[in-house]
Amino acid sequence: MLRLCLVPLLALWMGWGAAAAQVVEGSYTLGGKVVALPPGPWRVIFQDVKPGRSRELTTPTTLHRTVLLQEVGGRAAGVILASAATEVGQVWTPHGVCTRADTLRRHIEVAVQGNLDCRGLLNQGAGAGPTTPDWVRSLYTLGEDRPGFIPPRWIVGQVVLSEGMHLLQVDYRFAPAAYATGTARNAGNWSDGMRSAEQTTFLDRVDAFTLAARAELRRGLYGRSPAAPLAF
């Protein structure tokens, strides 16, 4: 029975690796989950459905993934990377900001096998490297013939939520060059003790946004629409 269910999903994955031109606002449904969006229009530049198996190679899995983009002044300013899954028998182990030691800030409500509720901030360089996942490379493909399209870095607010078989992981990437002020716009060093007042203010802003997004994503984990619009 499960094998039959995966067939149409595989067909969808093979035919929809690079998402059609679609612009969404407010929220976006992915694999039965609902991703709350920051203000403004977001363009879907990639979506796929990837059948596979769990790390133990025992449980069939179906992972839904998408990349959404917001431009400011003709350049990539905001990016959303989202993954969603619902698998009977699958239990998701701590990962992402639940376990990473290089976060700028981190807040963990719970991080045990089968129950994840973590959020944190990351300093993400904008270059694609050998370890960049193929589905994320869809973003960099857009900038191949557009010098300056990709900013030098993003500050990322990541939320990881899982309860039993449900999983929703979202990276909200904000380019300081587009959204920050003063020295934060072009700063390279975001380490503790090295930040300017403008950088700290921007981190506070992204942290507050991520907290609000986490509340709405907890609703989205079970397919419910946002209760209130997100502000940034």
N, C-alpha and C positions, 0 to 999 in steps of 0.2 A: 504493500500500500504506500509506504513512504517513497519508494522508488518512483512510483507513478506520479506522486505529487511533485517530485523534483524535475520531471521532464519539462513542463511548461516554464518553470523557472529557469532552467538551463537555456531554453529557447529565447527567453527574454534577455538573459545575460549576453548571449551571442549576438543579439541584434541591437543592443542598446548600450554598448560600451562607452561611446561618446554621446552624451545626452543631447536630445533635440533642443533647439533654441526655445527656452521656456523662462519666463520671468515670474517670480513669485514674491509675495509680500506677506508679512505677519507670521506665517508658519508654513511648514513643508512636511508632507507625509512621506515617510520612508519605511517600507517594510512593516506597515501597520503602526509604527511609532510616529509621533508628531514632534518635529523640531521647531522650537520657537526661534524666530529670527529677529535680529536687530532692525531698527527702522529702515525704511526705504526699500527700493526694488533690489532683488538678488537674482542673478542669472545662473541657471543650472548649466554647468559646463561639462558635467560628467555624472552618470549614474549607472550602476550595474548591480546585478544579482549574482553572487558567486557561490555556487555549491562547493562543498568540500567536506572535510572531516575534522573532528576535534583533534587536539594535540595528541590524545591517546589513540587516535585512528580508529575509534570504536563508534563514535556518534556522528551521523550525518549532520552537517550544519549548512545553513543558508545565510550568508552575510550580505546585507544590503548596504551599499556605499554610495556617497554622493559628494560632489564638490560644487559649492555655490560661490559666486563672485559678485562683489560690488566694486564699481569703479568710481573714482573721484578725479576729475580733471583728465580723463582718458588714461588713468593708471590704476593698477590693482591696488585697492585700499583695504578692503575687507574680504576675507575668505572663510568659508565654513567647510570643514571636513567632518562628515557624520557617518557613523556606522551603526546599524541596527540589526538585531536578530531576536528570534523567538524559537527556541528549540526544546522540545520535550526531551528530557534526559540529559541535557547539557547543563553543566554548572560552570560559571565563569570565574576564573581565578583572578586575584588582584593583579593589575597591570596599569600602564599609563601613569598618571599622577598619583595613583594609589601607592606606587612603589618607587617612582623616580626620585633620585636624590639631588637633581640639578634644578629643581623648581625655584622660582623667585619667591613664591608664597605657596602654601599648601594647607588645605583644610580637609581633614578626613573624619567623616562621621562614622563610617564602618568600612573595613577592608578585609573581609574574610571570604573564603571560597563560597560562592553562591549568594553573597550579599555585599555589594559595593556601592558606596556613596562618597565620592571623592571629587574635589575640585582644586584647581591650582593654576598658577601663572607660570609661563615659560617664555624665555627669550629665544625666538626661533629665527635663525639666519634664513635668508630668502633663497639661497642658492640650492639647486638640485645636485645631489651627490649620488654615489654608487648605491647607497642604501635607501634612496628615496623610492617609495613604493610606486609601481607603475600607474596606479589609479591617480596618485597625486601629481604625476608628471603631466597630466592633462592641463594643469595650470601653467606650467612652464612652457608648454608648447605654444600657448597663446602669446607669450612674450618673445618668441624666437626672432620675429621680424619687427619688434617694437622696442627699441632701446629705451631703457628707463621704465618700462611697463611694470616690471617686478621691483618692489621696493627693497632696500638693503636688509630689512628685517621686519618681523612681526612680533608683537607681544600677544601671546596666546592665552586665552582663558579656556582651560580644558575641564570638561565635566564627564565623569565616568559613573554610570548608574547601572546596577544589575540587581535583580531580585529573582533568584532561581533561574528559570529558563530565559528571562527577559534581559536584554542588553541594549543600552543606548549610550554611545560615546560621541561627544561633539567637541571639536576644536573651533573656537571662535578666534580668528586671527585678525588683529587690527594693526595696520601700519602706522607707527608713530609719525612718519613723514606726512601722513594724510590727516590724522586725528589729534595729534599732540600739539603742544605749543612750546615756544622757547627752545632751550637746549635739548629738550626731549625729542624734537623732531628728527635730529640726525645723530643722536647719541649712539655709541657702540657698546659702551660698558654699562651694564645694568646691575652690576654686582652690589651686594650690601656694602655700605660705606663709601661707595664711589658714585652714587646717584646724586643728581641735582634735585632741587626742589620741584622743578617741572617734571622730572622723571617720576619722582615719588607720587606727585599728583596724578600722573597718567596711570601708574600702577593702581592707585586707589580707585580710579575710575573704572578700570578693567575688572578689578576685584569685585567692586560693587555690582557691576553688570553681571559677572559670572555667578554671584550669589542669587541674583534675581532670575537668571537663566536656569539655574539648578532647580528652583522651585517650579518653573514651568515645564522643564524636562521631566521632572518626576510625574507630572500629569501626562506628558507625552509618552512616557514609558509604557503606559497602558492605553495609548491611542486617544487620549483626551486633548482637546484643543487648549491653547493658552487661556488662562483666566483673565490676563491683562496684557496689553502690549508691552514689549520690552523697549526700554529707552537706553540710549548710549550717549 
